[in-house]
Amino acid sequence: MSSETAFISALRRLATDPAARGLADDAAVLELGGTRLVLTHDMVVEGVHFLADDPPGDVAWKLLAVNLSDLAAKGARPLGALMGYSLRGDAGWDRAFLAGLEEALAAFSLPLLGGDTVSVPATAPRALGLTAIGTSAGRVPSRSGAKAGQTLWVSGTIGDAGAGLRILRDGQPGAEALVRRYRRPSPRLSAGGRLAPLVGAMMDVSDGLLIDAGRMADASGVAILIDLARMPLSSELVEYGGSGRAARLVAATAGDDYELLFSAPFAAAQEIFALAKELGLSLLPIGRVEDGSGLSLRDGEDLVPRPESLGWEHR
């Protein structure tokens, strides 16, 4: 039992409460009287989710943002957070992290409610966890609600964060905007809340557009077709890596995007486009949901073989 998929499958027999949603969603949804709580927990680990020399304040921002992205995918309004923090005896790093956390909490108007700390050896990789708590007064979409005939959409642009990581990791020249997308993702909270009543399925793109679209297809019992030619790329990414098919496949499998991936009936298209204009956020159709199973790709009129790796998976 070495892979993330196998371990989560084994956990499912323990997570039998309906709130757990079969461990097949971005968050748990707990009904308490007339209140609906949305709960999520994500970790970030040095060497896996952030580089050892990333600024501590950016690590704090990312820790909070990736959890809020899960709430955004459920259309939830954030209420507070609990944090788990490993102390390695580096007071300067800790101070810079706390300054970044204070900035992030203020940016999202979120209270820190508590958590835990633990001392670890100075040579151990930093491992930080955060539980985000939200609430929803309406429907909480899952990743299992996609239906054949619906359109597949994505917010923002894809591939920027992956390019930012390559710039930092390999010492390549590249736009600061790409590095910022890697270090400081922007959870789409406003969009998620407004989209929730309109969508079939919705999730955030964390491990890569293709692997996450495949997960939506599997959870929904449908097939998903993505047109790489319609995948939105930023001007900075195009300048950095081009816009050909190979570059689009790299972007679609890079991960760390923290954009919203959702399906919606064709009749909702004009309302979604109007919402995009109102929010000043790109919301674009990139494919469709079909009968069948699995993920398939095309590039305009051409069918494209699936790459060997669709994105990031912990092993």
Backbone torsions as a table, in degrees:
resi	resn	phi	psi	omega
1	MET	NA	74.4	-173.9
2	SER	-104.7	-17.8	-175.1
3	SER	-96.6	158.9	176.6
4	GLU	-58.8	-44.0	-177.7
5	THR	-61.5	-44.6	-178.8
6	ALA	-66.3	-39.9	-178.5
7	PHE	-67.2	-43.4	178.9
8	ILE	-64.1	-38.0	177.2
9	SER	-60.2	-40.2	178.4
10	ALA	-68.1	-33.2	179.4
11	LEU	-69.2	-24.8	-173.1
12	ARG	-60.0	-30.9	-179.8
13	ARG	-69.8	-16.3	176.9
14	LEU	-92.6	-28.0	-175.3
15	ALA	-96.5	71.5	-173.3
16	THR	-95.2	-9.4	178.5
17	ASP	-66.7	140.1	179.1
18	PRO	-55.5	-27.9	-179.8
19	ALA	-61.6	-26.2	-177.5
20	ALA	-74.1	-14.6	-179.2
21	ARG	52.4	35.1	177.7
22	GLY	65.9	18.8	-175.7
23	LEU	53.6	30.7	-177.7
24	ALA	-114.7	19.0	-177.0
25	ASP	-135.6	177.0	-178.2
26	ASP	-76.0	-18.7	-173.6
27	ALA	-157.0	162.7	171.5
28	ALA	-91.3	150.7	-180.0
29	VAL	-126.3	110.3	-172.6
30	LEU	-111.0	121.5	177.7
31	GLU	-89.9	121.4	177.5
32	LEU	-125.8	96.6	-175.5
33	GLY	63.1	-121.7	178.5
34	GLY	-95.4	9.0	-177.3
35	THR	-108.3	136.3	177.0
36	ARG	-111.3	109.9	178.4
37	LEU	-95.0	139.5	175.9
38	VAL	-115.0	122.5	-170.9
39	LEU	-123.9	134.0	177.5
40	THR	-143.6	153.4	177.9
41	HIS	-140.6	124.7	175.3
42	ASP	-128.4	149.1	174.5
43	MET	-112.8	153.9	167.4
44	VAL	-126.8	134.5	-173.5
45	VAL	-126.0	134.1	178.4
46	GLU	-59.2	132.5	-178.7
47	GLY	88.1	-11.7	177.6
48	VAL	-115.9	-53.6	-178.0
49	HIS	-105.1	-19.5	176.8
50	PHE	-149.0	156.2	-178.4
51	LEU	-84.4	153.3	-177.4
52	ALA	-59.8	-29.6	-178.9
53	ASP	-101.4	12.3	172.6
54	ASP	-64.1	142.2	178.5
55	PRO	-59.0	133.2	-178.3
56	PRO	-55.9	-36.2	178.8
57	GLY	-63.3	-35.0	177.0
58	ASP	-70.8	-35.3	176.2
59	VAL	-62.0	-41.8	177.8
60	ALA	-62.1	-44.7	178.9
61	TRP	-59.1	-47.0	-177.2
62	LYS	-63.8	-41.4	178.7
63	LEU	-56.0	-44.9	179.7
64	LEU	-72.2	-43.9	-173.3
65	ALA	-65.2	-38.9	-177.1
66	VAL	-68.3	-31.6	175.4
67	ASN	-72.4	-40.7	177.7
68	LEU	-65.9	-28.3	176.6
69	SER	-63.3	-36.7	174.8
70	ASP	-63.3	-41.2	176.6
71	LEU	-64.2	-39.5	178.5
72	ALA	-59.1	-40.1	-179.0
73	ALA	-67.3	-17.0	176.5
74	LYS	-101.7	3.8	-178.8
75	GLY	68.9	23.9	-173.4
76	ALA	-92.9	153.5	174.6
77	ARG	-97.4	123.0	-177.4
78	PRO	-65.0	139.7	178.2
79	LEU	-112.8	-34.4	-176.7
80	GLY	178.2	178.4	-176.7
81	ALA	-145.8	150.2	171.6
82	LEU	-120.1	138.4	-174.1
83	MET	-125.2	140.5	170.0
84	GLY	-109.6	130.6	-169.8
85	TYR	-135.3	133.6	178.0
86	SER	-99.1	127.4	-179.8
87	LEU	-97.1	124.0	-179.7
88	ARG	-110.7	9.8	178.8
89	GLY	82.6	17.0	179.1
90	ASP	-108.8	91.2	-174.3
91	ALA	-63.7	-35.0	179.7
92	GLY	-64.6	-42.7	177.8
93	TRP	-63.8	-43.3	-179.4
94	ASP	-61.2	-43.1	-179.6
95	ARG	-63.7	-43.3	-179.7
96	ALA	-66.4	-37.0	176.4
97	PHE	-62.4	-46.2	-179.0
98	LEU	-63.0	-36.9	177.2
99	ALA	-64.2	-41.6	177.6
100	GLY	-67.4	-38.0	177.9
101	LEU	-64.5	-42.0	177.5
102	GLU	-59.7	-42.7	178.6
103	GLU	-62.6	-44.4	-178.2
104	ALA	-67.0	-44.0	178.5
105	LEU	-60.1	-40.0	178.4
106	ALA	-67.8	-39.9	-178.2
107	ALA	-62.0	-34.9	-177.9
108	PHE	-104.6	9.5	178.9
109	SER	50.0	50.0	-173.3
110	LEU	-119.2	128.7	176.0
111	PRO	-82.9	142.4	169.6
112	LEU	-87.5	123.2	-171.2
113	LEU	-101.4	-15.0	-178.6
114	GLY	155.4	-160.7	-179.9
115	GLY	149.6	-147.8	-177.2
116	ASP	-154.4	154.1	173.6
117	THR	-126.7	153.6	177.8
118	VAL	-146.6	141.0	176.4
119	SER	-85.4	137.2	179.3
120	VAL	-130.9	161.0	177.0
121	PRO	-58.7	148.6	-177.3
122	ALA	-61.5	-21.9	-179.4
123	THR	-92.4	-6.1	-178.5
124	ALA	-73.9	143.5	174.5
125	PRO	-65.4	142.3	178.3
126	ARG	-68.1	133.6	176.3
127	ALA	-129.6	118.8	-174.4
128	LEU	-123.9	138.7	179.6
129	GLY	-128.3	151.9	178.2
130	LEU	-145.7	134.8	172.6
131	THR	-105.5	122.8	177.1
132	ALA	-104.3	136.5	-178.4
133	ILE	-116.8	128.6	178.4
134	GLY	-133.8	178.6	178.3
135	THR	-140.8	154.2	178.0
136	SER	-141.3	133.9	178.1
137	ALA	-92.3	-11.3	-176.6
138	GLY	-123.0	-154.6	-179.1
139	ARG	-65.8	139.3	175.9
140	VAL	-109.4	100.8	-175.7
141	PRO	-66.3	148.9	176.4
142	SER	-110.8	177.2	174.7
143	ARG	-85.5	1.0	-175.1
144	SER	-103.8	11.8	-174.5
145	GLY	-101.5	11.2	179.8
146	ALA	-72.0	137.5	-178.4
147	LYS	-123.9	145.3	176.9
148	ALA	-55.9	136.9	-177.7
149	GLY	98.5	-16.0	177.6
150	GLN	-79.0	160.7	177.2
151	THR	-96.2	144.2	176.4
152	LEU	-97.6	131.5	-176.1
153	TRP	-125.5	161.1	171.9
154	VAL	-143.8	147.9	176.7
155	SER	-91.4	159.5	171.0
156	GLY	61.7	-144.9	178.4
157	THR	-126.3	156.4	-173.4
158	ILE	-113.9	140.1	172.4
159	GLY	98.8	-10.8	-176.8
160	ASP	-61.9	-47.5	-175.9
161	ALA	-64.8	-39.8	177.9
162	GLY	-61.0	-40.4	176.4
163	ALA	-65.9	-39.7	177.7
164	GLY	-59.8	-40.4	177.4
165	LEU	-64.0	-43.4	179.6
166	ARG	-63.0	-38.7	178.1
167	ILE	-59.3	-45.4	-178.5
168	LEU	-72.6	-43.6	-174.2
169	ARG	-69.9	-37.9	-174.2
170	ASP	-102.1	-0.1	-179.3
171	GLY	66.4	30.3	-178.7
172	GLN	-83.9	153.9	170.8
173	PRO	-73.6	146.6	179.5
174	GLY	179.6	167.4	-175.2
175	ALA	-68.5	139.1	176.8
176	GLU	-61.4	-29.1	179.4
177	ALA	-60.9	-34.4	178.8
178	LEU	-70.2	-41.9	177.3
179	VAL	-62.4	-40.3	-179.5
180	ARG	-65.1	-37.0	178.4
181	ARG	-63.9	-32.5	177.1
182	TYR	-72.8	-45.2	-174.0
183	ARG	-82.2	-30.6	-174.5
184	ARG	-134.0	74.4	178.6
185	PRO	-63.7	157.4	-178.3
186	SER	-114.7	100.6	177.9
187	PRO	-63.6	135.8	-173.3
188	ARG	-89.5	63.5	-173.8
189	LEU	-66.0	-45.8	-179.0
190	SER	-64.0	-45.0	-179.9
191	ALA	-63.9	-43.1	-179.0
192	GLY	-60.3	-43.0	179.3
193	GLY	-63.8	-37.8	-178.8
194	ARG	-78.6	-29.9	-178.1
195	LEU	-80.0	-26.1	-171.6
196	ALA	-49.4	-42.5	-179.8
197	PRO	-73.2	-13.9	-172.1
198	LEU	-98.2	-20.3	-166.7
199	VAL	-93.9	162.1	168.2
200	GLY	-86.1	-61.4	176.0
201	ALA	-124.4	153.6	175.4
202	MET	-152.8	139.9	176.1
203	MET	-152.9	167.4	175.6
204	ASP	-97.6	154.9	180.0
205	VAL	-94.0	104.4	-179.0
206	SER	-115.1	-40.4	-174.7
207	ASP	-97.8	-3.2	-178.2
208	GLY	132.6	140.0	-176.7
209	LEU	-56.8	-44.0	-174.3
210	LEU	-71.1	-46.0	-178.9
211	ILE	-66.5	-35.4	179.6
212	ASP	-73.8	-35.3	174.3
213	ALA	-64.7	-38.3	175.9
214	GLY	-62.9	-37.2	177.2
215	ARG	-66.1	-38.9	176.4
216	MET	-63.4	-42.9	179.1
217	ALA	-61.1	-46.1	-179.2
218	ASP	-63.7	-44.5	-178.5
219	ALA	-65.1	-32.6	-176.1
220	SER	-90.7	-11.3	-177.6
221	GLY	68.6	38.5	-178.4
222	VAL	-135.1	176.4	170.7
223	ALA	-104.5	147.6	176.6
224	ILE	-125.8	131.9	175.9
225	LEU	-112.2	125.8	177.3
226	ILE	-113.2	133.2	175.1
227	ASP	-97.5	108.0	-178.3
228	LEU	-59.7	-29.4	-179.2
229	ALA	-65.9	-21.3	-178.2
230	ARG	-98.8	-1.6	-179.1
231	MET	-70.1	126.1	-175.2
232	PRO	-74.8	127.6	176.8
233	LEU	-119.3	142.7	177.2
234	SER	-76.7	157.8	177.7
235	SER	-62.8	-34.7	178.7
236	GLU	-65.1	-38.4	179.4
237	LEU	-69.8	-41.3	178.8
238	VAL	-61.8	-42.1	178.3
239	GLU	-64.5	-35.4	-177.6
240	TYR	-75.8	-47.5	-170.6
241	GLY	-126.4	0.6	-178.9
242	GLY	86.9	-178.6	-176.9
243	SER	-132.4	14.8	177.7
244	GLY	-71.8	178.9	-176.1
245	ARG	-60.0	-43.6	-179.2
246	ALA	-61.5	-42.0	179.3
247	ALA	-65.5	-37.1	179.6
248	ARG	-68.9	-36.5	176.7
249	LEU	-66.4	-38.7	175.8
250	VAL	-61.0	-46.2	-179.4
251	ALA	-63.3	-38.6	-175.3
252	ALA	-74.4	-12.9	-179.4
253	THR	-115.6	0.9	-171.6
254	ALA	-73.7	-41.3	-179.3
255	GLY	84.1	-178.2	-179.1
256	ASP	66.7	20.9	-177.6
257	ASP	-77.6	-41.6	-177.6
258	TYR	54.4	42.4	169.9
259	GLU	-100.5	170.1	179.2
260	LEU	-95.4	130.3	174.1
261	LEU	-112.1	125.3	-175.2
262	PHE	-150.2	154.0	172.8
263	SER	-107.3	150.6	-179.9
264	ALA	-153.9	149.4	175.6
265	PRO	-61.2	150.9	179.7
266	PHE	-56.3	-34.4	-177.3
267	ALA	-65.0	-17.4	-178.9
268	ALA	-88.3	-3.0	-171.3
269	ALA	-58.4	-47.9	-176.5
270	GLN	-65.1	-36.1	177.4
271	GLU	-67.0	-36.8	178.5
272	ILE	-68.7	-43.1	177.3
273	PHE	-62.1	-39.7	178.3
274	ALA	-64.9	-38.7	177.5
275	LEU	-64.4	-41.5	178.1
276	ALA	-58.5	-43.7	179.3
277	LYS	-64.7	-42.4	-179.4
278	GLU	-63.3	-41.3	-176.7
279	LEU	-85.1	-13.4	-174.7
280	GLY	67.3	35.3	-176.4
281	LEU	-130.5	131.7	177.1
282	SER	-65.0	126.6	170.6
283	LEU	-130.2	108.9	-170.4
284	LEU	-129.5	143.0	174.4
285	PRO	-76.1	134.4	-178.1
286	ILE	-127.0	1.8	-178.8
287	GLY	177.0	-162.4	-178.4
288	ARG	-147.5	161.5	177.2
289	VAL	-101.7	133.8	-175.3
290	GLU	-131.0	165.2	169.8
291	ASP	-64.9	149.2	178.8
292	GLY	119.2	-148.4	-178.8
293	SER	-151.2	157.7	173.2
294	GLY	86.2	-176.3	-176.5
295	LEU	-117.6	134.4	173.6
296	SER	-130.9	158.2	-173.8
297	LEU	-128.6	148.6	168.4
298	ARG	-141.8	163.6	176.2
299	ASP	-129.8	92.3	-171.8
300	GLY	68.0	-117.6	-179.2
301	GLU	-89.9	-7.9	-173.9
302	ASP	-95.9	133.3	169.9
303	LEU	-73.4	141.6	-176.4
304	VAL	-122.4	127.0	176.0
305	PRO	-61.9	144.7	176.2
306	ARG	-67.8	136.1	175.8
307	PRO	-66.8	159.0	-178.7
308	GLU	-60.2	-40.4	176.9
309	SER	-110.3	126.9	179.6
310	LEU	-92.1	-10.0	-177.9
311	GLY	161.1	-159.8	-174.8
312	TRP	-89.9	134.1	171.2
313	GLU	-141.3	129.5	178.7
314	HIS	-67.7	133.6	-178.8
315	ARG	-126.2	NA	NA
